[in-house]
């Protein structure tokens, strides 16, 4: 995750870092995202996955470039 944080800072998106909240598969906080939980349980998405709300940004592996691009597109 340090690489992701460094890439976000390098892209000049420091203010968006606080929008990120990391929740692991065993966290009670995952209950806040029932559609994501259902997709994981139904094997519709692979883990690890990075989601912004209910939107899946990357799955099966952490693609830092895709995550940074998605952050750039957030308004």
Backbone torsions as a table, in degrees:
resi	resn	phi	psi	omega
1	UNK	NA	-22.8	177.6
2	UNK	-62.4	-38.7	177.7
3	UNK	-61.7	-40.9	179.1
4	UNK	-64.1	-46.5	179.2
5	UNK	-59.6	-43.6	178.8
6	UNK	-63.7	-39.9	179.2
7	UNK	-65.9	-38.1	179.0
8	UNK	-65.9	-44.0	178.8
9	UNK	-64.9	-42.6	179.1
10	UNK	-60.6	-34.0	179.6
11	UNK	-79.6	-0.8	179.1
12	UNK	75.6	28.0	-176.4
13	UNK	-111.5	31.4	-175.8
14	UNK	-53.4	-39.6	-177.7
15	UNK	-64.6	-20.0	-179.5
16	UNK	-88.7	-11.8	179.2
17	UNK	-57.8	-38.7	-178.7
18	UNK	-67.5	-14.8	176.0
19	UNK	-75.3	-21.2	-177.7
20	UNK	-81.3	136.4	177.4
21	UNK	-137.6	117.7	-175.2
22	UNK	-90.5	123.6	-179.6
23	UNK	-125.4	124.3	178.7
24	UNK	-87.5	169.8	-173.7
25	UNK	-64.2	-15.1	-178.1
26	UNK	-105.9	5.8	-176.9
27	UNK	-80.6	140.9	174.5
28	UNK	-63.7	-25.7	-180.0
29	UNK	-64.3	-21.6	179.2
30	UNK	-61.5	-24.5	178.2
31	UNK	-61.3	-19.1	178.4
32	UNK	-71.7	-10.8	-176.2
33	UNK	-126.2	68.5	-174.3
34	UNK	-61.1	-33.0	179.9
35	UNK	-66.8	-37.6	177.6
36	UNK	-67.3	-44.3	178.6
37	UNK	-58.0	-43.9	-179.4
38	UNK	-63.4	-41.4	179.3
39	UNK	-64.3	-37.6	177.8
40	UNK	-67.3	-46.8	-178.8
41	UNK	-62.7	-36.2	179.8
42	UNK	-85.2	4.7	179.9
43	UNK	58.5	31.8	176.0
44	UNK	-80.1	-26.4	175.2
45	UNK	-130.3	148.1	178.4
46	UNK	-92.4	158.3	176.8
47	UNK	-117.9	145.7	11.1
48	UNK	-73.5	153.4	178.0
49	UNK	-132.9	147.8	173.9
50	UNK	-117.0	123.8	-177.3
51	UNK	-127.7	145.6	169.9
52	UNK	-110.6	104.3	-172.8
53	UNK	66.6	-123.9	179.7
54	UNK	-94.7	-2.7	-178.4
55	UNK	-87.7	125.9	178.0
56	UNK	-84.8	120.6	-179.3
57	UNK	-90.9	-50.8	176.0
58	UNK	-140.6	153.8	176.9
59	UNK	-143.1	161.6	179.9
60	UNK	72.4	-29.0	175.5
61	UNK	-155.2	160.8	179.7
62	UNK	-91.3	111.1	179.5
63	UNK	-103.6	98.8	-174.4
64	UNK	-59.8	-40.5	-179.3
65	UNK	-61.0	-42.5	179.0
66	UNK	-65.9	-38.4	179.6
67	UNK	-66.1	-45.2	178.9
68	UNK	-62.4	-42.6	178.4
69	UNK	-61.7	-42.2	178.7
70	UNK	-63.7	-38.4	176.9
71	UNK	-64.3	-38.6	178.2
72	UNK	-61.9	-33.4	-176.6
73	UNK	-82.0	-13.6	177.2
74	UNK	-67.5	136.5	179.4
75	UNK	-89.7	NA	NA
